Amino acid sequence: MDNRLIYDEKKKRYINRIVDDVTFGVSRGECLGLLGPNGAGKTTSISMITGLLSHTHGVIKYGEKNLNETKFGDLSLGYCAQYDSLWELLTVKETIEFYLSICGYPRRDIPRYTKELIEACGIEIHTNKKICEISGGTKRKLSLIIVICSLPKYLILDEPSAGMDPFTRRYMWKLISRLKNTYNTATILTSHSTEEAEALCDRIAILIKGRLVCIDTPKSIKMNHSNTYTLEVFTTDPEFFEEKYVKEQNLFGLSSNEKYDVETSMNYQKYSVKIRIENIANIFSVMEYAKEHNIISQYNFGQYSLEQVFIDFVNQSK
């Protein structure tokens, strides 16, 4: 049996195509991130996958079930929308109890499961508060609790950590990872955050102007789509370092027509440059020599981050 969530050659037309010829599959126990700028088609894609919007071409399958031919209740689907839909006058406890009852939990077990879910999400102090009295971050946590009440096989999350402070965001990430790993859930999430996508996702699909421009693991995306590296240098004499090592010794192994970008401020320099892999060992050798002889105090060298690669994709589309 094929348990993947398959989204095949999907198109959505308004006056122009909003999502055009996008195809991917998500296996059980896998998390796929849809990454893209505003207007890229992420939420439209999610809306079609969940059946909130109809698609004009293609097919959406949950395992072997075609979305168009299946009752929504038979899909084992959990969907956490971008905006919270909660009853403002119910308490946190009452809200969870209500959804547990809808999911068919025995009445005698509902108080125990409610307590466990509240503790798992770290919102005990809000148990008896009304929804209108809690913060946006707590509402997002509560929305996730509601989604996981039914222990869905397929989980769709539209910007799950939007509006959260960094501590709450990381707590939410742990909950999502635990759900995926414990219950073998196939998960799709949308995000503006490359940090979130890299923390949660086994693979990332980058959408630009409604088209899928890249889909791969975060590591492979960074390796295959950018040979740009950054070198951060901390030195009391930035001008000397650049003249002596970068230019005279050709630190980066560049030809005469190849250039590098540099940002300088006080005792700090940041170089961005395309480097051939055979030149990397020499860079480390030179930098260690400079550090041993107190020409620099510290340096950081590495490949472009996922965020920088993502920005390059966006800029190339303009």
C-alpha positions as CSV (number, residue, x, y, z in Angstrom):
1,M,0.0,0.0,0.0
2,D,1.2,3.5,-0.9
3,N,0.9,5.7,2.2
4,R,2.4,8.8,0.7
5,L,0.6,12.1,0.3
6,I,1.0,12.9,-3.4
7,Y,0.5,16.3,-4.9
8,D,0.8,15.8,-8.7
9,E,1.0,18.5,-11.4
10,K,-1.3,20.8,-9.6
11,K,-2.5,24.0,-11.2
12,K,-4.8,26.7,-9.9
13,R,-6.0,29.5,-12.2
14,Y,-7.4,32.8,-11.4
15,I,-6.6,35.4,-14.1
16,N,-3.0,34.0,-14.1
17,R,-1.8,30.7,-12.8
18,I,-1.1,31.0,-9.0
19,V,0.3,27.5,-8.7
20,D,1.7,26.0,-11.9
21,D,2.7,22.4,-12.5
22,V,3.8,21.5,-8.9
23,T,4.4,17.8,-8.1
24,F,5.7,16.2,-5.0
25,G,5.1,13.3,-2.6
26,V,5.5,13.0,1.2
27,S,6.1,9.7,2.9
28,R,4.9,8.6,6.4
29,G,7.4,9.8,9.0
30,E,8.7,12.6,6.7
31,C,8.3,16.3,7.0
32,L,8.3,18.4,3.8
33,G,8.7,22.2,4.0
34,L,7.2,24.6,1.5
35,L,9.5,27.6,1.5
36,G,8.8,30.8,-0.5
37,P,8.4,34.5,-0.4
38,N,5.0,36.2,0.0
39,G,2.8,35.4,-3.0
40,A,4.8,32.3,-4.0
41,G,1.7,30.0,-3.8
42,K,2.4,28.3,-0.5
43,T,-1.0,28.9,1.1
44,T,-2.8,28.2,-2.2
45,S,-1.0,24.9,-2.4
46,I,-2.0,24.0,1.2
47,S,-5.6,25.0,0.5
48,M,-5.8,22.7,-2.5
49,I,-4.1,19.8,-0.6
50,T,-6.7,20.1,2.2
51,G,-9.6,20.5,-0.2
52,L,-10.4,24.1,0.8
53,L,-9.7,25.2,-2.8
54,S,-10.4,23.1,-5.8
55,H,-7.6,22.5,-8.3
56,T,-8.1,22.9,-12.0
57,H,-5.6,20.2,-13.1
58,G,-3.8,17.3,-11.6
59,V,-4.5,14.9,-8.7
60,I,-4.1,14.9,-4.9
61,K,-3.8,11.5,-3.2
62,Y,-3.7,10.5,0.4
63,G,-2.2,7.1,0.2
64,E,-4.3,5.4,-2.4
65,K,-7.3,7.7,-1.8
66,N,-8.0,10.4,-4.4
67,L,-9.0,13.6,-2.6
68,N,-11.8,14.3,-5.0
69,E,-13.3,10.9,-4.5
70,T,-13.0,10.6,-0.7
71,K,-15.0,12.0,2.2
72,F,-12.9,14.4,4.2
73,G,-13.5,12.4,7.4
74,D,-11.9,9.3,5.9
75,L,-8.5,11.0,5.2
76,S,-7.1,11.0,8.8
77,L,-5.9,14.6,8.1
78,G,-5.0,17.2,10.6
79,Y,-4.8,20.8,9.4
80,C,-3.5,23.8,11.4
81,A,-4.4,26.9,9.4
82,Q,-2.4,30.1,9.3
83,Y,-4.9,31.9,11.4
84,D,-6.4,30.5,14.6
85,S,-10.1,29.7,14.7
86,L,-11.0,29.4,18.3
87,W,-14.1,30.2,20.4
88,E,-13.0,33.2,22.4
89,L,-15.3,32.6,25.4
90,L,-14.3,29.0,26.0
91,T,-11.4,28.2,28.3
92,V,-8.3,26.4,27.2
93,K,-9.5,23.3,29.0
94,E,-13.0,23.4,27.6
95,T,-11.7,23.8,24.1
96,I,-9.5,20.7,24.3
97,E,-12.2,18.7,26.0
98,F,-14.7,19.6,23.2
99,Y,-12.3,18.5,20.4
100,L,-11.4,15.3,22.2
101,S,-15.1,14.5,22.5
102,I,-15.6,15.1,18.7
103,C,-12.7,12.7,18.0
104,G,-14.5,10.0,19.9
105,Y,-12.5,9.7,23.1
106,P,-14.4,7.9,25.9
107,R,-16.0,10.5,28.2
108,R,-14.3,9.1,31.3
109,D,-10.8,9.5,29.7
110,I,-11.2,13.0,28.4
111,P,-10.0,14.8,31.6
112,R,-6.8,12.7,31.7
113,Y,-6.0,13.3,28.0
114,T,-6.8,17.0,28.4
115,K,-4.3,17.2,31.3
116,E,-1.6,15.3,29.4
117,L,-2.0,17.5,26.3
118,I,-1.9,20.7,28.3
119,E,1.3,19.5,30.1
120,A,2.9,18.4,26.9
121,C,2.5,21.9,25.5
122,G,3.6,23.6,28.6
123,I,0.4,25.8,29.0
124,E,-0.7,24.6,32.5
125,I,-0.9,28.2,33.8
126,H,-3.5,29.0,31.1
127,T,-5.8,25.9,31.7
128,N,-8.8,27.9,33.0
129,K,-8.2,31.1,31.0
130,K,-10.6,32.0,28.3
131,I,-9.2,32.1,24.7
132,C,-9.6,35.8,24.6
133,E,-7.3,36.1,27.6
134,I,-4.3,34.2,26.2
135,S,-1.4,35.3,23.9
136,G,-1.1,34.7,20.2
137,G,1.7,32.1,20.8
138,T,-0.4,30.2,23.3
139,K,-3.3,30.2,20.8
140,R,-1.0,28.7,18.2
141,K,0.0,25.9,20.7
142,L,-3.7,25.3,21.4
143,S,-4.4,25.1,17.6
144,L,-1.7,22.4,17.3
145,I,-3.2,20.5,20.3
146,I,-6.6,20.5,18.5
147,V,-5.0,19.2,15.3
148,I,-3.2,16.3,17.1
149,C,-6.2,15.2,19.1
150,S,-7.2,12.8,16.4
151,L,-3.6,11.5,15.9
152,P,-3.7,12.1,12.2
153,K,-1.7,10.1,9.6
154,Y,-1.3,13.4,7.6
155,L,-0.5,16.7,9.1
156,I,-0.7,20.1,7.3
157,L,0.7,23.1,9.1
158,D,0.5,26.6,7.5
159,E,3.1,28.8,9.2
160,P,2.7,27.0,12.6
161,S,5.1,29.3,14.6
162,A,3.9,32.6,13.1
163,G,3.9,35.4,15.8
164,M,5.8,33.3,18.4
165,D,8.7,34.5,20.4
166,P,12.0,32.5,19.9
167,F,11.5,30.3,23.1
168,T,7.9,29.4,22.2
169,R,8.8,28.8,18.6
170,R,11.5,26.2,19.6
171,Y,9.0,24.6,22.0
172,M,6.6,24.2,19.1
173,W,9.3,22.7,16.9
174,K,9.9,20.0,19.5
175,L,6.1,19.2,19.6
176,I,6.0,18.9,15.8
177,S,9.1,16.7,15.7
178,R,7.8,14.5,18.5
179,L,4.5,14.0,16.7
180,K,6.2,13.1,13.4
181,N,8.6,10.6,15.0
182,T,6.2,9.0,17.5
183,Y,3.2,8.6,15.2
184,N,5.0,8.3,11.8
185,T,3.0,11.3,10.5
186,A,3.5,12.6,7.0
187,T,3.8,16.3,7.5
188,I,3.8,19.3,5.2
189,L,4.5,22.8,6.6
190,T,4.8,26.2,5.0
191,S,7.2,28.8,6.4
192,H,9.0,32.1,5.6
193,S,11.7,30.9,8.0
194,T,14.7,29.0,6.6
195,E,15.7,28.3,10.2
196,E,12.4,26.7,10.9
197,A,12.5,24.7,7.7
198,E,16.0,23.4,8.4
199,A,15.1,22.5,12.0
200,L,12.0,20.5,11.1
201,C,12.1,19.3,7.5
202,D,13.6,16.2,6.0
203,R,13.2,17.9,2.6
204,I,12.4,21.4,1.4
205,A,10.5,22.5,-1.7
206,I,11.2,26.1,-2.8
207,L,8.3,27.8,-4.5
208,I,8.8,31.0,-6.5
209,K,5.9,32.6,-8.4
210,G,3.9,29.5,-8.2
211,R,6.5,27.2,-9.6
212,L,8.6,24.5,-7.9
213,V,12.2,25.6,-8.5
214,C,13.9,23.1,-6.1
215,I,13.2,20.1,-3.9
216,D,15.8,18.3,-1.9
217,T,17.3,17.9,1.6
218,P,18.5,21.1,3.3
219,K,22.1,19.9,3.1
220,S,21.8,19.0,-0.6
221,I,20.2,22.3,-1.5
222,K,23.1,24.2,0.1
223,M,25.7,21.9,-1.6
224,N,24.2,21.7,-5.1
225,H,22.9,25.2,-5.6
226,S,25.7,27.4,-4.3
227,N,29.4,27.4,-4.4
228,T,29.5,30.7,-2.6
229,Y,31.3,30.7,0.8
230,T,31.7,33.4,3.5
231,L,34.8,34.1,5.4
232,E,34.5,36.3,8.6
233,V,37.8,37.7,9.9
234,F,38.5,39.4,13.2
235,T,41.7,41.5,13.1
236,T,43.1,44.7,14.4
237,D,44.4,45.6,10.9
238,P,41.8,44.7,8.2
239,E,43.5,46.6,5.5
240,F,46.8,44.7,6.0
241,F,45.0,41.4,6.0
242,E,43.2,42.1,2.8
243,E,46.3,43.5,1.0
244,K,48.7,40.8,2.2
245,Y,46.7,37.7,2.2
246,V,43.6,38.2,0.1
247,K,45.2,40.0,-2.7
248,E,49.0,39.3,-2.7
249,Q,48.7,35.6,-1.8
250,N,45.4,35.2,-3.7
251,L,43.7,33.6,-0.7
252,F,40.7,32.5,-2.6
253,G,42.5,31.2,-5.7
254,L,40.6,33.6,-8.0
255,S,41.5,34.3,-11.7
256,S,41.9,37.9,-12.8
257,N,38.3,38.3,-13.9
258,E,36.8,36.8,-10.7
259,K,35.7,39.1,-7.9
260,Y,34.8,38.9,-4.2
261,D,32.5,41.0,-2.0
262,V,33.7,42.4,1.3
263,E,32.1,44.1,4.2
264,T,34.3,46.0,6.6
265,S,33.6,47.5,10.0
266,M,36.1,48.3,12.7
267,N,38.1,45.1,13.4
268,Y,35.8,42.9,11.3
269,Q,35.7,41.8,7.7
270,K,33.2,39.5,5.9
271,Y,34.1,38.1,2.5
272,S,31.6,36.5,0.2
273,V,33.1,34.7,-2.8
274,K,32.6,31.8,-5.2
275,I,35.3,29.2,-4.5
276,R,36.4,26.1,-6.3
277,I,36.5,23.1,-3.9
278,E,40.2,22.4,-4.6
279,N,41.1,25.8,-3.0
280,I,39.3,25.3,0.3
281,A,42.3,23.4,2.0
282,N,44.6,26.4,1.2
283,I,42.2,28.8,2.8
284,F,42.2,26.9,6.1
285,S,46.0,26.6,5.9
286,V,46.5,30.3,5.4
287,M,44.0,31.3,8.1
288,E,45.5,29.0,10.7
289,Y,49.0,30.5,9.9
290,A,47.6,34.0,10.3
291,K,45.9,33.1,13.6
292,E,49.1,31.5,15.0
293,H,51.1,34.6,14.2
294,N,48.5,37.0,15.7
295,I,47.6,38.6,12.4
296,I,44.0,37.7,13.1
297,S,42.3,36.8,16.4
298,Q,39.5,34.6,15.0
299,Y,37.9,33.6,11.8
300,N,34.8,31.7,10.6
301,F,34.6,30.0,7.2
302,G,31.7,28.2,5.7
303,Q,29.3,27.6,2.8
304,Y,26.3,29.9,2.2
305,S,23.5,29.2,4.7
306,L,20.1,27.9,3.5
307,E,18.8,31.4,4.0
308,Q,21.4,32.9,1.6
309,V,20.7,30.2,-1.0
310,F,17.0,30.9,-0.7
311,I,17.6,34.7,-1.2
312,D,19.6,33.9,-4.3
313,F,16.6,31.9,-5.7
314,V,14.3,34.8,-5.0
315,N,16.7,37.4,-6.6
316,Q,17.2,35.2,-9.7
317,S,13.4,35.2,-10.3
318,K,13.1,39.0,-10.3
